[in-house]
Amino acid sequence: AQMGGTSMCGKTVRISSGGKSVTARVTDTCPSQFCTSGSLDLSQAVFSKLAPLDTGVIPITWEFA
């Protein structure tokens, strides 16, 4: 629902967690069984800029950039 289908693909988002921020491009939707409203499924490259990969799940805030 937060994606409006796939209409947000190609747009950028600013993601913050633990005092760190990164800008990333939306490439697809996350199936609702994996992502609750407000959550994002990050690539390993983006996640690793915010926290170690073995952390698993991190709290984030984000907005369309």
Legacy VTK file of the C-alpha trace (Angstrom):
# vtk DataFile Version 3.0
C-alpha trace
ASCII
DATASET POLYDATA
POINTS 65 float
0.000 0.000 0.000
2.849 2.429 0.755
4.201 1.860 -2.759
0.961 2.468 -4.618
1.574 -0.748 -6.557
4.855 -0.261 -8.398
4.453 3.463 -9.099
7.353 4.277 -6.746
9.885 2.077 -8.564
12.823 4.172 -9.730
12.343 6.832 -7.048
14.884 7.369 -4.299
14.411 7.075 -0.558
16.494 8.412 2.317
16.825 5.733 5.012
18.119 6.428 8.519
19.028 4.158 11.418
21.303 4.513 14.421
22.578 7.945 13.410
23.517 6.803 9.894
21.720 7.622 6.642
21.830 6.326 3.096
20.002 7.124 -0.126
18.770 4.189 -2.203
16.656 3.581 -5.290
13.364 1.674 -5.074
13.571 -1.304 -7.440
10.576 -3.443 -6.474
7.906 -4.053 -3.866
8.296 -6.152 -0.764
5.598 -8.828 -0.354
3.278 -7.905 2.517
4.018 -11.181 4.325
7.619 -9.964 4.749
7.242 -6.202 5.123
4.824 -4.509 7.461
3.640 -0.993 6.685
6.541 1.413 7.030
9.176 -1.306 6.564
11.592 -1.672 3.671
13.416 -4.755 2.395
16.950 -3.436 1.917
19.621 -4.825 -0.352
22.723 -6.109 1.401
24.713 -3.170 0.024
22.311 -0.615 1.521
21.832 -2.511 4.804
25.585 -2.797 5.353
25.884 1.013 5.271
23.506 1.186 8.252
24.468 -1.876 10.314
26.423 -5.144 10.128
24.621 -7.703 7.958
24.418 -10.228 10.803
22.238 -7.766 12.765
19.227 -9.010 10.797
16.442 -6.481 11.357
17.005 -2.853 12.320
14.649 -0.003 13.163
14.559 2.583 10.377
12.909 5.795 9.389
12.636 6.720 5.754
11.157 9.198 3.320
11.036 9.633 -0.422
13.956 11.842 -1.433
LINES 1 66
65 0 1 2 3 4 5 6 7 8 9 10 11 12 13 14 15 16 17 18 19 20 21 22 23 24 25 26 27 28 29 30 31 32 33 34 35 36 37 38 39 40 41 42 43 44 45 46 47 48 49 50 51 52 53 54 55 56 57 58 59 60 61 62 63 64
